């Protein structure tokens, strides 16, 4: 009799132990490809569950979470592992706000385990590839010396310049034509596309030409948004303009590519960054795609568009 009770207790203990092992053998993971990115840069978040039962409820991950934006989601992959199933999904994410942002632990119903929290540092500008970037040095005081000979030359050159300008103003009869941006009946999109096509003649092997090229790309883009949506894009900083563009009903992938172009243009302008030829072509494609999608927005919705005030 006692032996029978021992067998029953032992058997129930095995069942209980197997249930516990089954619960805790399921492994839930969340990991990012990098934990330091630049504004607008994309990284991969991988979610996975190992040794799970078939038909589990998957993670509820919103399109926007604590300054992190979802760009693209892959399908949930399943791999059979004996009597269990392994699940995984990759999510392309980015952020347009600098700072340290944290994913909270993620969990699934029926699994007694959560993912570890993940912290991501978002930096303002990518200077990792800048070859000619130098630190700003302190201003050195220069000893001033009076040189009357140099002063006389400067005065003479100034007087000659004033006389030349006066002569040019008197002799010039025709007024300088003003470029109004739009010609004929071109729409803002048609005008912008025509202006972008004019830039094909730039020699992007010369550093000076690259800087002018990206400056023209930015000016064309700003002018388009000023004409299309009556934005104050011509006066705003890049960060202010990007904040305003966030509210437009354009898919995240298109906006992200356009924002990456704006950041790259700033790097070319302020830090003498020289992008590879492939990145130049990518930038033009990102601009055209963004402008085309913005031009399709319902004019009844955006005719009274009011940008945010700073």
C-alpha positions as CSV (number, residue, x, y, z in Angstrom):
1,X,0.0,0.0,0.0
2,X,2.8,2.4,0.9
3,X,4.6,1.5,-2.3
4,X,1.5,2.3,-4.3
5,X,1.3,5.8,-2.6
6,X,4.9,6.4,-3.3
7,X,4.4,5.5,-7.0
8,X,1.4,7.9,-7.2
9,X,3.3,10.7,-5.6
10,X,6.3,10.1,-7.8
11,X,4.2,10.0,-10.9
12,X,2.4,13.2,-10.0
13,X,5.7,14.8,-9.3
14,X,7.0,13.9,-12.7
15,X,3.9,15.4,-14.3
16,X,4.3,18.6,-12.3
17,X,8.0,18.8,-13.1
18,X,7.4,18.3,-16.9
19,X,4.8,21.1,-16.9
20,X,7.3,23.4,-15.2
21,X,10.1,22.5,-17.5
22,X,7.8,23.0,-20.5
23,X,6.9,26.5,-19.3
24,X,10.4,27.6,-18.5
25,X,12.1,25.9,-21.5
26,X,10.4,28.4,-23.8
27,X,12.9,31.2,-24.6
28,X,11.8,34.7,-25.5
29,X,14.3,37.0,-27.0
30,X,14.5,40.6,-28.4
31,X,17.7,42.1,-29.8
32,X,18.8,45.0,-32.0
33,X,21.6,44.9,-34.6
34,X,23.1,48.1,-33.0
35,X,22.4,50.1,-30.0
36,X,23.8,53.4,-31.3
37,X,22.4,55.0,-34.4
38,X,22.1,58.5,-36.0
39,X,18.9,60.3,-36.6
40,X,17.0,58.7,-39.4
41,X,19.3,55.7,-39.6
42,X,17.6,52.3,-39.7
43,X,18.5,49.2,-37.6
44,X,16.9,45.7,-37.2
45,X,15.0,44.5,-34.2
46,X,14.7,40.7,-34.0
47,X,11.9,39.1,-31.9
48,X,12.1,35.3,-31.4
49,X,10.5,32.6,-29.3
50,X,12.1,29.1,-29.1
51,X,10.5,25.8,-28.1
52,X,7.0,27.2,-28.1
53,X,3.7,25.5,-28.9
54,X,2.0,25.9,-32.2
55,X,-0.5,28.8,-32.5
56,X,0.9,31.2,-29.9
57,X,-0.2,34.8,-29.7
58,X,2.5,37.0,-31.1
59,X,4.0,40.2,-29.7
60,X,1.9,43.4,-29.8
61,X,4.4,45.9,-31.1
62,X,3.0,49.3,-32.1
63,X,4.1,51.4,-35.1
64,X,5.5,54.1,-32.7
65,X,6.9,53.4,-29.3
66,X,8.9,55.8,-27.1
67,X,10.4,57.9,-30.0
68,X,11.0,54.7,-32.0
69,X,9.3,54.3,-35.4
70,X,8.6,51.1,-37.3
71,X,9.6,51.3,-41.0
72,X,8.9,47.7,-42.1
73,X,7.9,44.4,-40.6
74,X,8.8,40.9,-42.0
75,X,6.5,38.0,-41.8
76,X,6.6,35.7,-38.8
77,X,8.9,32.8,-39.6
78,X,8.2,29.4,-38.1
79,X,10.6,26.4,-37.9
80,X,9.5,23.0,-36.5
81,X,11.8,21.7,-33.8
82,X,10.5,18.2,-32.8
83,X,7.2,18.7,-31.0
84,X,7.9,22.4,-30.6
85,X,8.0,25.4,-32.9
86,X,10.5,28.2,-33.1
87,X,9.1,31.7,-34.1
88,X,11.0,34.8,-35.3
89,X,10.3,38.2,-36.9
90,X,12.6,41.1,-37.9
91,X,11.3,44.7,-37.7
92,X,13.1,47.6,-39.3
93,X,13.1,50.6,-37.0
94,X,14.4,54.1,-36.8
95,X,14.2,57.3,-34.7
96,X,14.1,61.0,-35.6
97,X,14.7,62.3,-32.0
98,X,18.1,62.4,-30.5
99,X,18.6,60.9,-27.0
100,X,18.5,57.5,-25.2
101,X,15.3,55.6,-25.7
102,X,14.3,52.3,-24.1
103,X,12.1,49.4,-25.2
104,X,10.2,48.0,-22.2
105,X,10.3,44.2,-21.6
106,X,8.0,42.4,-24.1
107,X,6.0,39.3,-23.1
108,X,3.6,36.7,-24.6
109,X,0.4,35.3,-23.0
110,X,1.0,31.9,-21.4
111,X,4.8,32.2,-21.3
112,X,6.4,33.0,-18.0
113,X,9.3,34.9,-19.4
114,X,9.8,38.5,-20.8
115,X,12.5,40.0,-23.0
116,X,15.1,42.2,-21.5
117,X,14.7,46.0,-21.9
118,X,16.7,47.4,-24.8
119,X,18.3,50.9,-24.8
120,X,19.1,52.7,-28.0
121,X,21.2,55.9,-28.2
122,X,20.2,58.2,-31.1
123,X,22.9,60.7,-32.1
124,X,22.2,63.9,-34.1
125,X,24.6,63.7,-37.1
126,X,26.7,61.0,-38.7
127,X,30.3,62.1,-38.8
128,X,31.8,58.6,-38.8
129,X,32.8,58.8,-42.4
130,X,34.0,62.4,-42.6
131,X,37.6,62.5,-43.6
132,X,38.1,66.3,-43.7
133,X,36.3,67.0,-40.4
134,X,38.4,68.9,-37.8
135,X,37.6,70.0,-34.3
136,X,36.8,73.7,-33.8
137,X,39.8,75.5,-32.2
138,X,39.8,78.4,-29.9
139,X,40.0,81.8,-31.4
140,X,43.6,83.2,-31.2
141,X,44.1,86.8,-30.6
142,X,46.0,88.5,-33.4
143,X,48.3,91.4,-32.6
144,X,47.2,94.4,-34.6
145,X,49.9,96.6,-36.3
146,X,49.3,99.8,-38.1
147,X,50.6,99.7,-41.7
148,X,49.7,102.9,-43.5
149,X,50.8,101.6,-46.9
150,X,48.4,98.6,-46.7
151,X,45.7,101.0,-45.3
152,X,46.2,103.3,-48.3
153,X,45.9,100.4,-50.8
154,X,42.6,99.3,-49.1
155,X,41.1,102.8,-49.3
156,X,42.1,103.1,-53.0
157,X,40.6,99.7,-53.8
158,X,37.4,100.7,-52.0
159,X,37.0,104.0,-53.9
160,X,37.7,102.3,-57.2
161,X,35.0,99.6,-56.4
162,X,32.5,102.2,-55.4
163,X,33.1,104.1,-58.7
164,X,32.8,100.9,-60.7
165,X,29.5,99.9,-59.1
166,X,28.1,103.4,-59.6
167,X,29.1,103.3,-63.3
168,X,27.5,99.9,-63.8
169,X,24.2,101.1,-62.1
170,X,24.1,104.2,-64.3
171,X,24.9,102.4,-67.6
172,X,22.6,99.4,-67.0
173,X,19.3,100.2,-68.7
174,X,17.5,96.8,-68.4
175,X,16.2,95.5,-65.1
176,X,17.4,92.2,-63.9
177,X,14.7,89.5,-64.6
178,X,13.3,88.0,-61.4
179,X,13.0,84.2,-61.3
180,X,9.6,83.5,-59.8
181,X,10.2,79.8,-59.6
182,X,7.2,78.6,-61.6
183,X,7.1,79.3,-65.4
184,X,4.0,79.1,-67.5
185,X,1.5,76.6,-66.0
186,X,3.9,74.2,-64.4
187,X,2.7,72.7,-61.1
188,X,5.1,72.7,-58.1
189,X,5.9,69.0,-58.9
190,X,6.6,69.6,-62.6
191,X,8.8,72.6,-61.8
192,X,10.8,70.6,-59.1
193,X,11.3,67.6,-61.5
194,X,12.5,69.9,-64.2
195,X,15.0,71.6,-61.9
196,X,16.3,68.3,-60.6
197,X,16.9,67.1,-64.1
198,X,19.0,70.2,-64.8
199,X,21.5,69.1,-62.1
200,X,22.7,66.1,-64.2
201,X,25.5,68.2,-65.6
202,X,27.4,68.6,-62.3
203,X,30.9,67.1,-62.1
204,X,30.5,65.3,-58.8
205,X,34.2,64.3,-58.7
206,X,35.1,67.9,-57.7
207,X,34.5,68.7,-54.0
208,X,33.2,72.3,-54.8
209,X,30.7,70.9,-57.3
210,X,29.4,68.3,-54.7
211,X,28.7,71.0,-52.2
212,X,26.8,73.2,-54.8
213,X,25.0,70.1,-56.0
214,X,23.6,69.2,-52.5
215,X,22.8,72.9,-51.9
216,X,20.7,73.0,-55.0
217,X,19.0,69.7,-54.2
218,X,18.0,71.1,-50.8
219,X,16.8,74.5,-52.2
220,X,14.6,72.7,-54.8
221,X,13.1,70.5,-52.1
222,X,12.4,73.4,-49.8
223,X,10.9,75.6,-52.6
224,X,8.6,72.7,-53.6
225,X,7.2,72.3,-50.1
226,X,6.8,76.1,-49.8
227,X,4.8,76.2,-53.0
228,X,2.9,72.9,-52.6
229,X,1.9,73.2,-48.9
230,X,2.6,76.8,-48.1
231,X,5.2,75.7,-45.5
232,X,7.8,78.0,-44.1
233,X,10.4,75.5,-45.3
234,X,12.7,78.2,-46.8
235,X,13.2,79.8,-43.3
236,X,13.3,76.7,-41.1
237,X,16.3,74.7,-39.9
238,X,16.6,71.1,-41.0
239,X,15.4,69.8,-37.6
240,X,12.4,72.2,-37.6
241,X,11.5,71.2,-41.1
242,X,11.7,67.5,-40.4
243,X,9.4,67.9,-37.4
244,X,6.8,69.6,-39.7
245,X,7.1,66.9,-42.3
246,X,6.5,64.1,-39.8
247,X,2.7,64.9,-39.7
248,X,2.3,64.3,-43.5
249,X,0.4,61.2,-44.5
250,X,3.3,59.7,-46.4
251,X,4.7,56.2,-45.5
252,X,7.6,55.9,-43.1
253,X,10.0,54.4,-45.6
254,X,9.7,57.3,-48.0
255,X,10.0,59.9,-45.2
256,X,13.0,58.1,-43.7
257,X,14.8,58.1,-47.0
258,X,14.1,61.8,-47.5
259,X,15.3,62.6,-43.9
260,X,18.5,60.7,-44.5
261,X,19.1,62.8,-47.6
262,X,18.6,66.0,-45.5
263,X,21.1,64.8,-42.9
264,X,23.6,63.9,-45.6
265,X,23.2,67.3,-47.3
266,X,24.0,69.0,-43.9
267,X,27.1,66.8,-43.6
268,X,28.2,67.9,-47.1
269,X,27.5,71.5,-46.4
270,X,28.9,71.9,-42.8
271,X,31.5,69.1,-42.5
272,X,32.9,68.7,-46.1
273,X,31.6,65.1,-46.4
274,X,32.0,63.7,-49.9
275,X,29.4,60.9,-50.5
276,X,30.1,58.1,-53.0
277,X,28.4,58.3,-56.4
278,X,25.8,55.7,-55.4
279,X,24.7,57.8,-52.5
280,X,24.2,60.8,-54.8
281,X,21.9,58.7,-57.0
282,X,20.0,57.4,-54.0
283,X,19.5,61.0,-52.7
284,X,17.9,62.1,-56.0
285,X,15.6,59.1,-56.0
286,X,14.6,59.7,-52.4
287,X,13.7,63.4,-53.2
288,X,11.7,62.5,-56.3
289,X,9.7,59.8,-54.5
290,X,8.9,62.1,-51.6
291,X,7.8,65.0,-53.8
292,X,5.6,62.7,-55.9
293,X,3.8,61.3,-52.9
294,X,3.4,64.7,-51.3
295,X,1.9,66.0,-54.6
296,X,-0.8,63.3,-54.4
297,X,-2.0,64.4,-50.9
298,X,-5.6,65.5,-50.9
299,X,-5.6,69.3,-51.5
300,X,-8.8,69.7,-49.5
301,X,-7.0,68.3,-46.4
302,X,-3.7,70.1,-46.8
303,X,-4.8,73.5,-48.4
304,X,-4.9,75.0,-44.9
305,X,-1.8,73.3,-43.7
306,X,-0.3,75.1,-40.7
307,X,3.3,74.3,-39.8
308,X,4.2,74.0,-36.1
309,X,5.5,77.2,-34.5
310,X,8.8,77.3,-32.7
